[in-house]
Amino acid sequence: MNPDAQQLWRAPRWALAILLAVLGMLGPFSIDTYIPAFSGIAQSLGATPVEMQQTLSAYLFGYAFMNLFHGALADSFGRRPVVLWGLAAFTLASVGCALSQSIGHLVFFRAVQGLSTGAGIVVSRAVIRDMFPPAQAQQVMSQVTIYFGVAPAIAPIVGGWLFVHTGWHSIFWFLVAVGVMLWIANFKLLPETLHVTQRQPFNVRHLMRGYWQLGSSPSFLLLALASGVPFNGMFLYVLAAPVFLGTHLALAPTEFFWFFVLNIGGIMLGAWLSGRLAGKIAPKQQIRHGFVIMLVIAVVNLAANMLFKANASWAIFPIAVFAFGWALMVPVVTLLVLDLYPERRGMASSLQAFVGSTANGIVAGVIAPLVMHSTVALAAASLLMMCVGLVAWIYLHHRWPEIGRTAAN
């Protein structure tokens, strides 16, 4: 924690949470805004459904790759420069997407968007831990998740409206405007939270030592799996939304927002409860509650889809409950990751995001295309994603029972 934290931000704590949440909203806006326009983009550019799916995978793999470096750069050069350069690159990539005349161009600029977008979410986690002790950090992390949850609820509504009224190119011009506004807001408001005495040397040997230290730590990797992979139990449905909502549930593009509103409502409610529980129960107990909720609802979802034909009247509710369970536990797991190696919080945030986003990319490029044809297959894959994280947490719990027993100092 920065020893000068109280002087760096004198406004209310929730105001910093809003700033960081708005910074992190680039991710969902980059994905959810253009999903309702999938069919229109495919028709305009002469792209197949598989090629359109690659616009998601290119973004996610670019996001995963650069996540290896955002945090390390922020540990050496400071949080603020990495954020501002990331926002500038995202804005230019969005211009490229808006001007794309072929699916190849769109895939390329989506990859560039992915390379730059992660700076916001990776660095914002480190900023929170720079500024607050554990219990307060969990509350702020939960507030960020709540505010952050508004973005994916709004994004498909905005995207659907823009697509219907002004064409798909306007969606990316909208992202250009978002990038410009975020750059200005963070240039004026975001303080440098990394204390000069906590900066890490920027040289290859030191970086490789840090990557090896974290990458060879079983406890770190298990925590990263426990936080990142279960998210795909919900994210799988977001990636498959054009087919799941449009084909299986027969919803119009302008009706997709119901799915996103319910899911984000689950995330916001889970994050709110996580903040309320901060400092009141042991972190590992809160994590257990989240996994129990996800396990039970994933099993119910699979059984329901095996017994009944999926219908919009019930099929989207289990996913919202799953999102609630995930949001209840993920702020706690994230803080445990950051506190394993306090001197390398930026790098820890990077590698945690890399594990999660690599899983996202595999789900987007491989698993989603394989299972989106069937609601039963979607439900089974969702349960499998959750079980990967659950097994990682159970093994960690038995191998290192002291982790999560009490909050770090």
PyMOL commands that set and color helices and strands:
alter all, ss='L'
color gray80, all
select helices_A, chain A and resi 5-8+13-24+26-32+35-45+49-77+79-98+103-131+134-148+150-166+169-189+196-198+204-215+218-228+231-239+241-248+253-255+257-277+283-307+317-340+342-371+375-399
alter helices_A, ss='H'
color red, helices_A
deselect
rebuild
show_as cartoon
